[in-house]
Amino acid sequence: MAGTITNCIALVLLGAVLAQASYLPEDETGESESIPVLHPWQQRTAKGSSLIRVKRAWVIPPIRVSENLRQIPQFLVQVKSDKQTPGSVLYSIKGPGVDEEPYGVFSIDQYNGNVSVNAVLDREKHEKFKLKVYAVDSNGKPLEDPTNLEIVVIDQNDNKPTFLQQIFTGRIPEGSAPGTLVAMDTKIEAKDDDDPTTENAMLKFSIIDHGNGAQIFSINEDTGEIRTISVGLDREKMSTYNLTLQVADQEGNGLTNTAKAVIRITDVNDNPPVFTAKQFFMQVVEHKGSVEVGRVSVADSDEHGSPNWRVKYTIIGGDPDKEFTIQTDPETNEGVLYVIKSLDHEKKSLYELIVTVVNENELNTSMPPAPSTAIIIVTVKDLNEEPAFLENPKIVKVPEHLKKGSHITTYTARDPDFDPQTLRYSIQYDPAKWLVIDPDTGSVTANREISRKSPYLTNNWYTTVIIATDDAALPNTATGTLSIHVLEVNDFAPIMFPLTATTCSETDKGKGVILSAHDEDMQPQAQPFYFAFSPDRITSFQNWTIVKVNDTHSRLELRNDVEEGLHILPIIVSDSGEPQQHSEALLNVTVCHCDNNGSCKPGLAAIFNSSIGLSFGALMIILASIILLLLLLLLVTIYERCRHREFQKGLLEGSDDDIRDNVLNYDEQGGGEEDQDAYDIAQLRNPDAVFTPPSPRGKQPIRKDAPSSYAAPLYPKRPLTNPNDIEDFINNGLDAADNDPNVPPYDTALIYDYEGDGSLAGSLSSIVSGSADTDVDYDYLNDWGPRFKKLADMYGEQ
């Protein structure tokens, strides 16, 4: 318990009391007073003989230090602890200015507790520093709790005041009374970085230069407001004032700074516009409308471009028919006179116009003067006037197919001059070359037939341009447009379609037959179309009716059930043209029995009753058509029969380019050189002919290799009865050849390695052959051509 109490009492408050960090003044003996030492943990009695403990609730007053001290390091205060004997206590401080930004500003002697400042202080950067003081023994054991030490930096007037901007602008109307506040675009303000609680930051405003020398403005030294103090503001004399402003701290006696105040004098309409001349002379050509005649000018001293300077002109006399107008040029403020109606020299050649002028804004005067006036004299100049067509454009209607030379219209112009001149006419634009115009009278005639199918027509309109030219020295021309509407002529009758149709025999089934028509004509000479039965046989079609669907279609329907079969109905279709055209057509309607879905089911009645409703002429036409068809079939049959006989005469006989010939096989065993039987190509050329096999001249060579057990085949073999079936003929010939035992290959085994008695084959060598050349007749080699002539000479008869 005693140790705890001792530790609590031994807690030392390390701090600083409010004291100026400076050396103490010397006394009368010349010795300095002792350096103040702060013992925050103990105090002596009044008699100074003993120590007493103080409470830890003491607050250490801040230590005040002036900024900008140049004598550094500078001692501030000493702190001590009474826990141990002096010299055995170690002191330290921490906080901003020591081990935090800014570093190294303050330091403490660890043995005696002296606190010093080591750098020049700037209050504008750091107004105060809050430090912690620590006391420990030699072993590092804390002797006291940390104590706060606050150091306050005292301000000095080391900063000039500055305006928030270097140029301030404002405006005030001219003629303002004294005391009028100038309207500033930005409030005049300044700042000072010194301590605002001291006179170092107490600012005052003043005007040190009025620019032009006249003191018309004053400034409030506290608020910076600028007001007028006298009269005489005239924008026309002085439009801008440049004032030099000053601000000073320490209530106007300290540091200073300057800025500019530009005050613009705004315009007031106190000057009326005045014409620069009493009379203005102008000239205009007759028959020229909406053209500029001339300009008048005024003088106005008010601000250029403002409503006080811009003017409005008015014609107050000399223009009863409102033929002129005057407008203001916004750039020059001039009055521009226009003629809005075409003038005629022959009617009036001189105009005197009275014009007044005023500002857009009213004059700011107590007694405004009368508006300024001027006279504009306009002379109308006489010129050769252009001719003009009486109708432009002129519209003419002509029927299509108008013949060449037909008169279309007369298109003339008029010369408006006092002495009319002779006019000549010509065509300037006529793309289809349809027109011809008389150059003297303007009579227009057709140069060729006019067709509605021309590509130069646009919606049935044809446009051409006519020119009329006078005979003056400087001729003038007039251009007229002639629009020709080519009218449709009803010269085609409509044609009905379809001409064949199918419908049900019951009235409650099917949808009838839709009828339509085509007309080569165009509107309004075509549809709507009208369909009706021929009036000559209307009684024959009481079971039918025609119902209109729209302008181009109608429906043929049944009134009563009719029999199945073909019904031919004569129907007349008419157009809506003038005069009306019509045509008659026969509609072949096949009537059949239908199922519930309206689909037609063919029956016998449709076949046997197909003549219902046929006229005698129609029946004769049908019979004649059948006879012609039979005759055509007969002619085709006869032609095919003749062509068949020609084919039998020779299938390949007439081909001069046939290069196919007999093919001789030399790779077969057993036949030898005499085995030259092959197919005869002549049989293919004429299958009906009977051919005998060719044989060489003389006796037939004896086959020495044919088996004796087989009989000779029956040859020749006639081909099939149908000569057109060449494939069967060839196949039969191949079968006969395959089954012929007398031609190789033989099915019997032949022995070639034994030549003893009884062998049917002779010697294999031609040299030792027992047969002589006389056994064979080689005279046929003479028939083989020049290539075999040498063999024929060697083996043939000499």
Buried (B, 14 or more C-beta within 10 A) or exposed (E): EEEEEEEEEBBBBBBBBEBEBEEEEEEEEEEEEEEEEBBBBBEEEEEEEEEEEEEBEEEBEBBBBBBEBEEEEBBBBBBBBBBEEEEEBBBBBBBBBBEEEBEEBBBBEBEBBBBBBEBEBBBEEBBBBEBBBBBBBEEEEBBBBBBBBBBBBBBBBBBBBBBEEEEBBBBBBBBBEEEBEBEBEEEBBBBBBBBEEBEBBBBBBBBEEBBEEEEBBBBBBEEBBBBBEEEEBEBEEBBEBEBBBBBBBBEBEBBBBEBBBBBBBBBBBBBBBBBEEEEBEBEBBBBBEEEEBBBBBBEBBBBEEBBBBBBBBEBEEBBEEEBBBBEBEEEEBBBBBBBEEEBBBEEEBEBEBBBBBBBEBEBBEEEEEEBBBBBBBBEBEBBEBBBBBEBBBBEBEBEBEBEEEEEBBBBBBEBBBEEEBEBBBEBEEBEBEBBBBEEEEBBBBBBBEBBBEEEBBEEBEBBBBBBBBBEBEEBBBBBBBBEBEBBBBBBBBBBBEEEEBBBBBBBEBBEBBEBBBBBEBBEEBBBBBBBEBBEEEEEBBEBBBBEEEEEBBBBBBBEEEBBBBBBBBBBBBBBBBEEEBEBEBBBBBBBBBBEEEEEBEEBEBBEEBBEBBBEEEBEEEEEEEEEEEEEEEEEEEEEEEEEEEEEEEBBBEEEEEEEEEEEEEEEEEBBBEBBBBEEBEBBBBBBEEEEEEEEBEEEEBEBBBBBEEEEEEEEEEEBEEEBEBBEEBBEBBEEEEEEBBBBBEBEBEBEEEEEEEEEEBBEEEEEEEEEEEEEBBBEBBBEEEEEBEEEBEEBBEE
